[in-house]
Amino acid sequence: MGQYSSSQSGAAAVQRPVAYLNRLRSLVPSADLVQKALVLAVVIIPFIATAVAVWQVWERYVTWRDIALLIAMYVPISLGVTAGFHRMLTHRSFKAHPIVRFVILVCGSMAIEGAAITWASDHLKHHAFSDKPGDPHSPREGGFWAHMGWVISGRAMHNVTTELLSYVPDLRKDKFHIWISKYHYVPIVILAVLLFVFGGWPYVMWGLFFRTTVGLHSTWLVNSATHMWGKQRFATGDDSRNSFWVALLTCGEGWHNNHHSQPQSARHGLAWYEIDLNWYAIRVLSALGLVWDVKAATLTS
């Protein structure tokens, strides 16, 4: 009887710290909750900064230097996503010199749209199930969902999963792409510090927060608006459309129906009047011998 009581008290002594640890674990937010909180912060903080920037415009505190900084940050970072993450990495529209590849993917990482490999995986999944069950961001599930709901819910900008990795078997074996994806947050942190050092909070607000807000919503408009409004030149079996105003905001990504008809093409603006800044930049780099194997569709191809 004494031995039983002793063993029973010993077991209880072991269970007490275990129970205490379990209670502590219950107080710690889950990884999924933390991820969603981070995504909300990425969406909301730049939006608040944008409201401040609008107030500054209203109060006439804005200078040409602020506007120049916004453009100087917006264009290369936008090209990093659209020409780098999208056309080069996801669709292999062209091959680039290692230095060019490094610079363009670093610029893309500054867009705060997640890691390069994750971005490519999500987009390839979109093409595989465009406007069908399985599409990460189809407007058929709602315009708000296609625009940013899928991001807020945690369906984007998350850790690379086995399901997503199956779409990029070659990228996940490439050491450079693994490295740039693992440390994708470093470039934007360095940029934020530099902006603050050289210009204080006004530089951070215009060069980081406001630029991020415009950049994110411009990218999301490709997911939402160009599957809702515009014209279809090609019968692609989905709702993709061509949109002039989205193309202006995204350096040429708005010619979305053209893109869905020939996904591997580095050229999205097929007609002379379809402005495609990405294509112009790729042509210049090609003329300089810095990119090659450029795939380019035409209206008749």
MISEMAR-381577 format. One line per 3 residues: number of its first residue (from 0); their letters; for each residue z, x, y of N, C-alpha, C, CB. Coordinates in steps of 0.1 Angstrom, whole numbers. Glycine has a CB too. Layout:
BEGIN
NUM = A = Z:X:Y:Z:X:Y:Z:X:Y:Z:X:Y ~ ...
END
This chain:
BEGIN
0 = MGQ = 0:8:-12:0:0:0:0:9:13:12:-10:0 ~ 8:19:12:9:29:24:-4:36:25:20:39:22 ~ -11:40:14:-24:46:15:-34:37:21:-28:51:1
3 = YSS = -34:24:17:-44:15:22:-42:13:37:-42:1:15 ~ -30:12:42:-27:11:56:-32:23:64:-12:8:59 ~ -30:34:58:-34:47:64:-49:47:66:-29:59:57
6 = SQS = -56:44:55:-71:45:56:-76:34:65:-77:43:41 ~ -69:22:65:-74:12:74:-72:15:89:-66:-1:71 ~ -61:22:92:-59:26:106:-68:37:109:-44:31:108
9 = GAA = -72:46:100:-82:56:102:-95:51:106:-82:66:90 ~ -99:40:98:-112:34:100:-112:27:114:-115:24:90 ~ -101:21:118:-100:15:131:-101:25:142:-87:7:132
12 = AVQ = -95:37:139:-96:47:149:-110:52:152:-87:59:145 ~ -118:53:141:-132:57:142:-140:46:149:-138:59:128 ~ -137:33:146:-145:22:151:-143:20:166:-142:9:144
15 = RPV = -131:24:171:-128:22:185:-137:30:194:-114:26:188 ~ -139:43:192:-149:50:201:-163:45:199:-148:65:198 ~ -166:41:187:-180:36:184:-182:23:192:-182:33:169
18 = AYL = -172:14:192:-173:2:200:-174:5:215:-161:-7:197 ~ -166:15:219:-166:19:233:-180:24:237:-156:29:236 ~ -186:32:229:-200:37:231:-210:26:232:-204:48:221
21 = NRL = -208:16:223:-218:5:223:-217:-3:236:-215:-4:211 ~ -204:-4:241:-202:-11:253:-209:-4:265:-187:-14:256 ~ -208:10:264:-214:18:275:-229:16:274:-210:33:273
24 = RSL = -235:16:262:-249:15:261:-254:2:266:-253:16:246 ~ -246:-9:265:-250:-22:270:-250:-22:285:-240:-33:265 ~ -243:-13:291:-243:-12:306:-255:-4:311:-230:-6:311
27 = VPS = -261:4:303:-272:12:307:-285:4:306:-273:25:298 ~ -293:4:317:-306:-4:316:-315:2:306:-313:-4:330 ~ -323:-7:299:-332:-3:289:-343:4:296:-337:-15:281
30 = ADL = -351:12:287:-362:20:293:-372:11:299:-368:29:282 ~ -374:-1:292:-384:-11:297:-380:-16:311:-386:-22:287 ~ -367:-19:313:-362:-24:325:-364:-13:336:-347:-28:324
33 = VQK = -360:-1:333:-362:10:343:-376:12:347:-357:23:337 ~ -386:11:337:-400:12:340:-404:1:349:-408:12:327 ~ -400:-11:346:-404:-22:355:-399:-21:369:-399:-36:349
36 = ALV = -386:-16:370:-380:-13:383:-388:-3:391:-366:-9:382 ~ -393:8:384:-400:18:391:-414:13:395:-403:30:381 ~ -420:4:387:-433:-2:391:-431:-11:403:-439:-10:379
39 = LAV = -420:-19:403:-418:-27:415:-416:-19:427:-406:-36:412 ~ -408:-8:426:-406:1:437:-419:7:443:-397:13:433 ~ -428:11:433:-441:16:438:-449:6:445:-449:21:425
42 = VII = -448:-7:441:-456:-17:448:-449:-22:461:-457:-29:438 ~ -436:-23:461:-429:-29:472:-426:-20:484:-415:-35:468 ~ -422:-7:481:-419:2:491:-431:5:500:-414:15:485
45 = PFI = -443:8:494:-455:10:503:-458:-3:511:-467:14:495 ~ -456:-15:505:-458:-27:512:-449:-29:524:-457:-39:503 ~ -437:-25:523:-427:-26:534:-432:-16:545:-413:-22:530
48 = ATA = -436:-4:541:-441:6:550:-453:1:558:-444:20:543 ~ -462:-6:550:-473:-12:557:-470:-22:567:-482:-19:546 ~ -459:-30:565:-455:-40:575:-450:-32:587:-443:-48:569
51 = VAV = -443:-21:585:-439:-13:597:-451:-7:604:-429:-1:592 ~ -461:-3:597:-473:3:603:-480:-8:611:-483:8:592 ~ -480:-20:606:-487:-31:614:-479:-34:626:-487:-44:605
54 = WQV = -465:-34:625:-457:-35:637:-460:-25:647:-442:-35:633 ~ -462:-12:643:-465:-1:652:-478:-4:659:-465:12:644 ~ -488:-9:651:-501:-12:657:-499:-22:668:-511:-17:647
57 = WER = -491:-33:665:-488:-43:675:-482:-38:687:-480:-54:668 ~ -472:-29:685:-465:-23:697:-473:-11:703:-451:-18:692 ~ -484:-8:698:-493:2:703:-487:16:702:-496:-1:718
60 = YVT = -480:18:691:-474:32:688:-483:40:680:-461:30:681 ~ -495:35:676:-504:42:667:-513:51:676:-512:32:659 ~ -515:63:670:-524:72:677:-536:75:668:-517:86:680
63 = WRD = -547:81:674:-558:85:666:-555:94:655:-569:90:675 ~ -544:102:657:-540:112:647:-535:104:635:-528:121:653 ~ -528:93:637:-523:85:625:-535:80:617:-515:73:630
66 = IAL = -545:75:624:-557:69:618:-565:80:610:-566:62:628 ~ -566:92:617:-573:103:611:-566:108:598:-574:115:621 ~ -552:108:599:-544:112:587:-546:102:576:-529:113:591
69 = LIA = -546:89:579:-549:79:569:-562:81:562:-548:65:575 ~ -573:83:569:-586:85:563:-587:98:555:-597:85:574 ~ -580:108:561:-581:121:554:-573:121:541:-574:132:563
72 = MYV = -563:113:540:-556:111:527:-563:101:518:-542:107:529 ~ -569:91:524:-575:80:516:-587:84:508:-578:68:525 ~ -597:90:515:-610:93:509:-609:102:497:-619:99:519
75 = PIS = -602:114:498:-602:123:486:-594:117:475:-597:136:490 ~ -583:110:478:-575:104:467:-582:93:460:-561:100:473 ~ -589:85:468:-597:74:463:-608:80:454:-604:66:474
78 = LGV = -615:91:458:-625:97:450:-619:103:437:-632:108:458 ~ -606:108:438:-600:113:427:-598:103:416:-586:118:430 ~ -596:90:420:-594:79:410:-608:75:405:-586:67:416
81 = TAG = -617:71:415:-629:65:411:-640:74:405:-635:59:424 ~ -641:86:411:-650:96:405:-644:104:394:-656:105:416 ~ -631:107:395:-624:115:386:-619:108:374:-612:122:392
84 = FHR = -608:99:376:-603:92:365:-613:83:358:-591:83:370 ~ -621:76:367:-630:66:361:-643:71:356:-633:56:372 ~ -651:77:365:-665:81:360:-665:93:352:-674:82:373
87 = MLT = -657:103:356:-657:116:348:-649:115:336:-652:127:357 ~ -637:111:337:-627:112:325:-629:100:316:-613:112:330 ~ -630:88:321:-631:76:312:-644:74:306:-627:64:320
90 = HRS = -655:75:314:-668:72:309:-677:84:306:-675:63:318 ~ -672:96:309:-680:109:307:-693:108:314:-681:111:292 ~ -694:103:326:-706:102:334:-712:116:338:-704:94:346
93 = FKA = -703:126:338:-708:139:342:-697:149:337:-710:141:357 ~ -701:162:336:-692:173:333:-690:181:346:-697:181:321 ~ -678:187:347:-675:194:359:-669:208:357:-665:186:368
96 = HPI = -671:216:366:-665:230:366:-649:228:365:-669:238:378 ~ -643:236:357:-628:235:356:-620:234:369:-623:247:348 ~ -624:241:379:-617:240:392:-620:226:398:-622:251:402
99 = VRF = -632:222:398:-635:208:403:-628:198:395:-651:205:403 ~ -627:199:382:-620:189:374:-605:189:378:-622:193:359 ~ -599:201:380:-585:202:383:-583:195:397:-581:217:384
102 = VIL = -591:198:407:-588:193:420:-590:178:420:-598:199:430 ~ -600:173:413:-603:158:414:-593:150:406:-617:155:408 ~ -587:156:395:-577:149:388:-563:150:395:-576:155:374
105 = VCG = -561:161:402:-549:161:410:-549:151:421:-547:176:416 ~ -561:150:428:-563:139:438:-560:126:432:-576:140:444 ~ -566:123:420:-564:110:414:-550:107:411:-572:110:401
108 = SMA = -542:118:407:-528:116:404:-520:112:416:-522:129:398 ~ -525:116:428:-518:112:440:-519:97:444:-523:121:452 ~ -528:90:437:-530:76:440:-518:67:435:-543:71:434
111 = IEG = -509:73:427:-498:66:421:-503:54:412:-488:61:432 ~ -513:57:404:-518:47:395:-516:51:381:-533:45:397 ~ -506:60:379:-503:64:365:-510:76:361:-506:53:355
114 = AAI = -507:80:349:-512:93:343:-527:91:340:-505:97:331 ~ -535:102:340:-549:101:338:-552:95:324:-555:115:339 ~ -546:100:314:-549:95:300:-546:80:299:-541:103:290
117 = TWA = -534:76:305:-531:62:304:-541:53:312:-517:59:310 ~ -545:58:324:-555:51:332:-568:49:324:-558:59:345 ~ -572:60:318:-585:59:310:-583:50:298:-589:73:305
120 = SDH = -572:50:292:-570:41:280:-570:27:284:-556:45:274 ~ -563:23:295:-563:9:300:-577:5:303:-553:8:312 ~ -585:13:310:-598:9:314:-607:8:302:-604:20:324
123 = LKH = -606:17:292:-615:15:281:-611:2:273:-613:27:272 ~ -599:-1:273:-595:-13:266:-600:-25:274:-579:-15:266 ~ -601:-24:287:-607:-35:295:-622:-37:291:-606:-32:310
126 = HAF = -629:-26:290:-643:-27:286:-645:-32:272:-650:-13:287 ~ -636:-29:263:-637:-33:249:-634:-49:248:-627:-26:240 ~ -626:-54:257:-623:-68:256:-625:-75:270:-608:-70:252
129 = SDK = -635:-72:277:-637:-77:291:-638:-92:291:-650:-71:296 ~ -628:-97:298:-626:-112:300:-625:-119:287:-638:-117:308 ~ -619:-113:277:-616:-119:264:-602:-116:261:-626:-114:253
132 = PGD = -596:-123:251:-583:-119:247:-581:-105:244:-579:-128:235 ~ -571:-98:250:-570:-84:248:-573:-76:260:-578:-79:237 ~ -580:-82:270:-583:-76:283:-570:-75:290:-594:-84:291
135 = PHS = -566:-63:295:-553:-61:302:-552:-69:315:-551:-46:305 ~ -564:-71:322:-563:-77:335:-575:-87:338:-562:-67:346 ~ -577:-97:330:-588:-106:332:-583:-117:341:-593:-112:319
138 = PRE = -591:-121:352:-588:-133:360:-587:-146:353:-598:-134:371 ~ -593:-146:341:-592:-158:333:-577:-162:329:-600:-157:320 ~ -568:-152:331:-554:-154:329:-547:-156:343:-547:-142:322
141 = GGF = -555:-157:353:-550:-159:367:-554:-148:376:-535:-161:366 ~ -558:-152:388:-562:-141:398:-551:-132:401:-567:-148:410 ~ -539:-137:403:-527:-128:406:-524:-119:395:-515:-137:410
144 = WAH = -525:-124:383:-523:-116:371:-533:-104:370:-524:-124:358 ~ -546:-107:373:-556:-97:372:-554:-86:384:-570:-103:373 ~ -549:-91:395:-548:-82:407:-536:-73:405:-547:-91:419
147 = MGW = -524:-79:403:-512:-70:402:-501:-75:393:-506:-69:416 ~ -503:-87:387:-493:-92:378:-492:-84:365:-497:-106:374 ~ -503:-79:361:-502:-70:348:-495:-57:351:-517:-68:343
150 = VIS = -495:-53:364:-488:-41:367:-473:-43:368:-493:-35:381 ~ -469:-54:376:-455:-57:378:-448:-60:364:-454:-69:387 ~ -456:-66:355:-450:-70:342:-447:-58:333:-459:-79:335
153 = GRA = -452:-46:337:-450:-34:329:-461:-31:319:-437:-35:321 ~ -473:-39:321:-484:-37:312:-493:-25:316:-492:-50:311 ~ -489:-19:327:-497:-8:332:-487:3:337:-507:-12:343
156 = MHN = -492:15:339:-484:26:344:-472:28:336:-480:23:359 ~ -473:26:323:-462:28:313:-465:41:305:-461:16:304 ~ -455:44:297:-456:55:288:-468:53:279:-443:58:280
159 = VTT = -475:64:275:-486:63:266:-482:59:253:-493:77:265 ~ -488:48:247:-484:43:234:-495:46:224:-482:28:235 ~ -491:44:212:-500:46:201:-513:38:202:-494:44:187
162 = ELL = -511:25:206:-522:16:208:-532:21:218:-517:2:212 ~ -527:26:230:-536:31:240:-542:44:236:-528:33:253 ~ -535:53:229:-540:66:225:-552:64:216:-529:74:219
165 = SYV = -553:53:209:-564:52:200:-578:50:207:-562:39:191 ~ -577:47:220:-589:46:228:-594:59:234:-587:37:240 ~ -585:70:233:-589:83:239:-585:94:229:-582:85:253
168 = PDL = -591:94:217:-587:104:207:-590:118:211:-594:101:194 ~ -600:120:219:-604:133:223:-595:138:235:-618:134:228 ~ -592:129:244:-583:133:256:-569:137:252:-583:121:266
171 = RKD = -564:130:242:-550:133:238:-549:146:230:-545:122:229 ~ -561:152:227:-561:165:220:-564:177:230:-571:166:209 ~ -567:173:242:-570:183:252:-558:187:260:-581:177:262
174 = KFH = -554:200:259:-542:205:265:-541:203:280:-540:220:262 ~ -552:205:287:-552:203:301:-550:188:305:-566:208:307 ~ -556:179:298:-555:165:302:-540:160:298:-565:156:294
177 = IWI = -535:166:287:-521:162:284:-512:167:295:-517:168:270 ~ -514:180:299:-506:186:310:-507:178:323:-510:200:312 ~ -519:175:327:-520:168:340:-515:154:340:-535:168:344
180 = SKY = -515:148:328:-510:134:326:-494:135:325:-515:128:313 ~ -489:145:319:-474:146:317:-468:148:331:-471:157:308 ~ -474:156:339:-468:159:352:-476:153:364:-468:175:355
183 = HYV = -480:141:362:-489:134:372:-481:130:384:-495:121:366 ~ -468:130:384:-460:127:395:-457:139:405:-446:121:391 ~ -460:151:400:-457:163:408:-466:163:420:-459:175:399
186 = PIV = -479:161:420:-487:162:432:-483:153:443:-502:159:429 ~ -479:141:440:-475:132:451:-462:136:457:-474:117:446 ~ -453:141:449:-440:146:454:-442:158:464:-430:150:442
189 = ILA = -451:167:460:-454:178:468:-461:174:481:-463:188:461 ~ -470:164:480:-477:159:492:-466:152:501:-487:148:488 ~ -457:144:496:-447:138:504:-439:148:512:-438:129:495
192 = VLL = -435:158:505:-427:169:512:-434:175:523:-422:179:501 ~ -447:179:520:-455:185:530:-458:176:542:-469:189:524 ~ -460:163:540:-462:154:551:-450:153:559:-466:140:545
195 = FVF = -438:153:553:-426:152:560:-423:165:568:-414:149:551 ~ -426:176:562:-423:189:569:-432:190:581:-426:201:560 ~ -445:187:580:-454:189:591:-455:177:601:-468:191:586
198 = GGW = -451:165:597:-452:154:607:-441:144:607:-464:147:604 ~ -430:147:599:-419:137:598:-423:124:592:-414:135:612 ~ -415:114:595:-417:101:589:-430:94:593:-405:92:593
201 = PYV = -435:96:605:-448:90:608:-459:95:598:-452:93:622 ~ -459:108:595:-469:113:586:-467:107:572:-468:128:585 ~ -454:106:568:-451:100:554:-456:86:554:-436:101:551
204 = MWG = -453:78:565:-457:64:565:-472:62:564:-451:58:577 ~ -480:69:572:-494:67:573:-501:75:562:-499:72:586 ~ -497:87:559:-504:95:549:-500:92:534:-502:109:551
207 = LFF = -488:85:532:-484:82:519:-482:67:517:-470:89:516 ~ -473:61:524:-470:47:521:-482:37:524:-458:43:529 ~ -487:38:536:-498:29:540:-510:32:532:-501:31:555
210 = RTT = -513:45:530:-525:49:522:-523:44:508:-526:64:522 ~ -511:45:502:-509:40:489:-511:25:487:-495:43:484 ~ -506:17:497:-508:3:497:-522:-1:497:-501:-4:509
213 = VGL = -530:5:506:-544:2:507:-551:6:495:-550:9:520 ~ -548:18:490:-554:23:478:-552:15:465:-550:37:475 ~ -539:11:463:-536:3:451:-543:-10:452:-521:1:451
216 = HST = -542:-17:463:-548:-31:464:-564:-30:463:-544:-38:477 ~ -569:-19:468:-584:-17:467:-588:-16:452:-588:-5:475 ~ -580:-7:445:-583:-6:430:-581:-19:423:-574:5:424
219 = WLV = -570:-26:426:-567:-39:420:-578:-49:423:-554:-44:423 ~ -584:-48:434:-595:-58:438:-607:-57:428:-600:-56:452 ~ -609:-45:423:-619:-43:413:-616:-51:400:-621:-28:409
222 = NSA = -603:-51:397:-599:-59:385:-599:-74:387:-585:-54:381 ~ -597:-78:399:-596:-92:402:-608:-98:409:-583:-95:411 ~ -611:-93:421:-621:-99:429:-635:-98:423:-621:-93:443
225 = THM = -638:-86:417:-651:-84:412:-653:-90:398:-654:-69:411 ~ -643:-98:394:-645:-106:382:-644:-121:386:-635:-103:371 ~ -644:-123:399:-642:-137:404:-653:-141:414:-629:-139:411
228 = WGK = -657:-132:423:-666:-135:434:-677:-125:434:-659:-136:447 ~ -689:-129:438:-700:-120:439:-712:-124:431:-696:-106:435 ~ -722:-115:430:-734:-118:422:-735:-110:410:-746:-116:431
231 = QRF = -741:-116:400:-744:-110:387:-759:-106:386:-739:-118:375 ~ -761:-93:386:-775:-89:385:-779:-88:370:-777:-75:391 ~ -769:-85:362:-772:-83:347:-763:-92:339:-769:-68:343
234 = ATG = -769:-97:328:-761:-105:319:-753:-96:310:-771:-115:310 ~ -740:-95:313:-732:-85:306:-722:-92:296:-724:-77:316 ~ -723:-106:296:-714:-113:286:-699:-114:291:-714:-106:273
237 = DDS = -697:-110:304:-684:-112:310:-685:-117:324:-676:-98:310 ~ -674:-117:332:-675:-123:345:-677:-112:356:-662:-130:348 ~ -681:-100:353:-682:-89:363:-692:-93:373:-686:-76:356
240 = RNS = -689:-89:386:-697:-93:397:-700:-80:406:-691:-104:406 ~ -710:-81:414:-712:-70:424:-706:-75:438:-727:-67:426 ~ -698:-67:444:-692:-71:457:-693:-60:467:-677:-74:454
243 = FWV = -700:-63:478:-703:-53:488:-690:-48:495:-712:-59:499 ~ -681:-58:498:-669:-54:506:-659:-46:497:-662:-66:511 ~ -658:-49:484:-650:-42:475:-656:-28:473:-648:-49:461
246 = ALL = -669:-27:473:-675:-13:472:-672:-5:484:-691:-15:471 ~ -671:-10:496:-668:-3:508:-653:2:507:-669:-11:520 ~ -644:-6:502:-630:-2:501:-628:9:490:-622:-14:498
249 = TCG = -636:9:480:-634:17:468:-644:28:466:-633:8:456 ~ -651:32:476:-661:43:475:-672:40:465:-655:56:471 ~ -675:27:463:-686:23:454:-683:16:441:-694:35:451
252 = EGW = -670:14:439:-666:7:426:-669:-8:426:-651:10:424 ~ -672:-13:438:-674:-28:439:-687:-32:432:-674:-32:453 ~ -696:-23:429:-708:-27:422:-705:-28:407:-720:-17:424
255 = HNN = -696:-37:404:-690:-38:391:-699:-43:380:-677:-46:392 ~ -707:-53:383:-716:-58:373:-726:-47:369:-724:-70:379 ~ -731:-39:379:-739:-28:376:-732:-19:366:-743:-20:389
258 = HHS = -720:-16:369:-712:-7:361:-710:-12:346:-698:-5:367 ~ -707:-25:345:-705:-31:332:-718:-31:324:-700:-45:333 ~ -730:-31:331:-742:-31:324:-745:-18:318:-754:-36:333
261 = QPQ = -741:-7:325:-743:7:320:-731:15:324:-756:13:327 ~ -720:14:315:-707:20:318:-707:35:320:-698:16:308 ~ -716:42:313:-716:56:314:-724:62:326:-723:62:301
264 = SAR = -730:53:334:-737:58:345:-728:63:356:-746:47:351 ~ -731:75:362:-723:80:373:-727:73:386:-725:95:375 ~ -738:66:386:-743:58:397:-741:43:395:-758:61:399
267 = HGL = -733:37:405:-730:23:404:-739:15:414:-715:20:406 ~ -741:21:425:-750:14:435:-764:17:432:-746:19:449 ~ -771:8:425:-784:10:420:-795:8:430:-787:1:408
270 = AWY = -793:-1:439:-803:-3:450:-800:6:462:-803:-18:454 ~ -810:8:470:-808:18:481:-797:13:491:-821:19:489 ~ -796:0:492:-786:-6:501:-772:-7:495:-791:-20:506
273 = EID = -770:-4:483:-757:-5:476:-750:8:478:-758:-8:461 ~ -741:9:489:-734:21:492:-724:25:481:-726:19:506 ~ -726:38:477:-718:43:466:-714:57:470:-726:43:453
276 = LNW = -702:59:477:-698:72:481:-695:81:470:-685:71:490 ~ -691:76:458:-688:84:446:-701:91:442:-683:76:435 ~ -712:83:442:-725:88:437:-730:99:446:-735:77:436
279 = YAI = -728:97:459:-733:107:469:-725:120:467:-731:102:484 ~ -712:119:465:-704:131:463:-708:138:450:-689:127:462 ~ -711:130:439:-715:136:427:-728:144:428:-716:126:416
282 = RVL = -737:138:436:-750:144:438:-749:157:445:-760:134:446 ~ -740:157:455:-738:170:463:-732:181:454:-728:167:475 ~ -722:177:446:-716:187:436:-726:191:426:-704:180:429
285 = SAL = -735:182:422:-746:186:412:-755:196:419:-753:173:408 ~ -759:194:431:-768:203:438:-762:217:440:-772:197:452 ~ -749:217:441:-742:230:442:-739:236:428:-728:228:449
288 = GLV = -743:230:418:-741:235:404:-726:234:399:-745:249:404 ~ -718:225:406:-704:223:402:-702:212:392:-696:221:414 ~ -712:203:390:-712:193:380:-725:193:374:-707:179:386
291 = WDV = -726:188:361:-739:188:354:-738:177:343:-742:201:347 ~ -749:175:336:-750:165:326:-747:151:332:-741:167:314 ~ -753:149:344:-750:136:352:-758:125:346:-752:138:367
294 = KAA = -752:114:342:-759:103:337:-761:93:348:-752:96:324 ~ -773:89:351:-775:80:362:-785:69:358:-781:88:374 ~ -781:57:359:-789:45:357:-797:42:369:-781:33:352
297 = TLT = -808:34:367:-816:29:378:-818:14:376:-830:36:378 ~ -824:7:385:-826:-7:384:-835:-11:372:-832:-12:397 ~ -844:-1:369:-854:-4:358:-849:1:344:-867:1:361
300 = S = -838:9:344:-834:15:331:-826:5:323:-826:27:334
END
